[in-house]
């Protein structure tokens, strides 16, 4: 039997991975209540929380040991991303680790501040080659931003990061214009450089999908808790089919999305060329499920759910905003079709 055959069919977590996820869940439960999330909405970033987060090794864990990192697997990173989404943490961790991993892949990661997370790396999440301005999800807080220009991977730096742009995802988003950057350095060129950037984008989509899975699960927890404590005609509203069936549908969908994300992470780690469509597929699936699930949670709570101070509303706007931070998911769906068609014709 192929040594990977059983693993392809079994994506259960190891004991260490379970403990890793619990550790980050406990950390965010203690340090990132909804009040912290609300307080950071204007900027999309909590600097004090970021320092505490990086002190746990969350930034270095994602990098290979050869550059001073801890060599975590993508499955490990997916588990951490789930917890970020569960708490709506105002942290640009996904952008940073994907950008830092791209620097390591290109052999140009020589800054200990990037490894530790002290210096944040931004990544152009919209994979549109070209030299014009682009919205970068972490552009307002990143010390450097990596963009693709044709077959070049370019590093842009600003002495002062551009002003943030208001967005429903409450991300530290900003317009980044290569022509206005203080420095513009070509890090690598050619098809291999473009492929490395494409892999970084697949990792970004994968971790964003995992964050959306955590977000959806928490929205269902909020809705289910409400449905079991509100009564009508002497019974909990959760016992009514109009409430229980939609919640059950979402629960099934989020489990499927989580399994897809973990499977995609395993393939990217071990056999990246075998199933390249899995990571973008996880993103497209959860980009569709998350806003619908959050909408269901709001509907379950009725007028309370749509109030500005309701937790369900905070999850709803981020479910929509995070799904669009990398551009239209439909464009990713087109790429999935192209990848599958190429494999089938081969």
TAHU-V871933 format. One record per helix or strand. SS is the DSSP state (h for helix, s for strand). FROM is the first residue (numbers start at 1). LEN is the number of residues. If there is no record, write none. Layout:
# TAHU-V871933
ss->SS from->FROM len->LEN
ss->SS from->FROM len->LEN
This chain:
# TAHU-V871933
ss->h from->5 len->5
ss->h from->15 len->17
ss->h from->34 len->6
ss->h from->47 len->9
ss->h from->60 len->3
ss->h from->65 len->3
ss->h from->74 len->14
ss->h from->93 len->14
ss->h from->112 len->5
ss->s from->121 len->3
ss->s from->134 len->3
ss->s from->144 len->6
ss->s from->152 len->6
ss->s from->174 len->3
ss->h from->178 len->3
ss->s from->183 len->7
ss->h from->191 len->39
ss->s from->231 len->2
ss->s from->235 len->2
ss->h from->237 len->3
ss->h from->241 len->30
ss->h from->277 len->25
ss->h from->311 len->14
ss->h from->329 len->17
